[in-house]
């Protein structure tokens, strides 16, 4: 064994303990950093070839590991845009240059433009509801846009679809002349109710729905705009005497009182698979009404309806659900989905590459990125008004710091002893 070899081994030991002390220092400094993951130092030996009578000391090398897959405690806040992930997954964020990363740091606040940005300056990304319910890109970040909660002003939404269902009394007498669909002053009908829809400017429109029994298990449906009704004792005629209804059709029921499904239904026939189409306005707007919920039983007439759309309303607040849905809450209590926040993960989260700002990027060792919505598959859920704390245990870190200090001192003593032995060798020449 050479004296120089033992001194080099002691130096590698001091370097290893210095690395350990560095991770301890990082952990203590970031013990209050939102979503920070503990760093630790692993040691492995370096062995040099040795003979039977000659031992060559090797050394030690270190590898820094991160407990990224270990969740920290969750603390609750008063801000609805503070987000914590309960379970697996990472928020997808991007920097000012548009580069995507993953993070568990969910301390998001709106910036001057309304985009949600965390304390490290990374913008939260999600899928927009602008073109309907979004679908996730499972193997990448394509289609993601910044989550913006700056929803000011009034919003009106035109009606496009709805549902209308209930029960028609099978004991009603059939009406064979001047039914509601003929739009004459003598029009008669079996039942009537109304539904409210909205135009593109948010104006409420009341549609009168007439249901007329025309025969055994057969009914006519006719829809008119209430604003066009006559002002006399009867609403007929609506508009001009020759005006046709805005929507009409026929319904037929089987012997059990269930709406018949006719695969080759003629135009205007309402089946359990075909909606009633209402066409109104200039330019024309179309509302598709699902009437498949109607039955014909020996019971009183009942009807219920639900039409989408919205009158002009101001946004009261923005909420974020467990499934990542970002929704605007309006003054009248209605809601509108704006975005959905996805989560991302990799096969080996602890192998992710750590970047400044407490964000991570995938690499060859971590595996490819997998993206999905919260509460689906392997992903956890999002808790609003909450933050994930660091998973650093201060007591353990202080213990590790003392151990590193003692080990460093012991290695320095080995180096010092080797240096003393070299002095003895040098002095032999004198």
Buried (B, 14 or more C-beta within 10 A) or exposed (E): EEBEBBBBBBBBBBBBBBBBBBBBBBBBEBBEBBBBBBBBBEBEEEEEEEEEEEEBBBBBBBEBBBBBBEBBEEEEBEEBBBBBBBBBBBBBBBBEEEEBBBBBBBBBEBBEEBBBBBEBEBBBBBBBBEEEEBEBBEEBBEBBBBBBBEBEEEBBBBBBBBBBBBBBBBEBEEBEEBBBBBBBEEBBBBBBBEBBBBBEEBBEBEBBBBBBBBEEBBBBBBBBBEEBBEEEEEBBBBBEEEEBBBBBBBBBBEEEBBBBEBEEBEEBBBBBEBBBBBEBBEEEBEBBBBBBBBBBBEEEBBBEBEBBBBBBBEBBEBBBBEBBBBBBBBEEEBBBBBBBBBBBBBEBBBBBBBBEBBBBBBEEEBBEBBBBBBBEEEBBBBBBBBBBBBBBEEEEBEEBBEBBBEBBEEBBEBBEBBEEEEEEEEEEEE
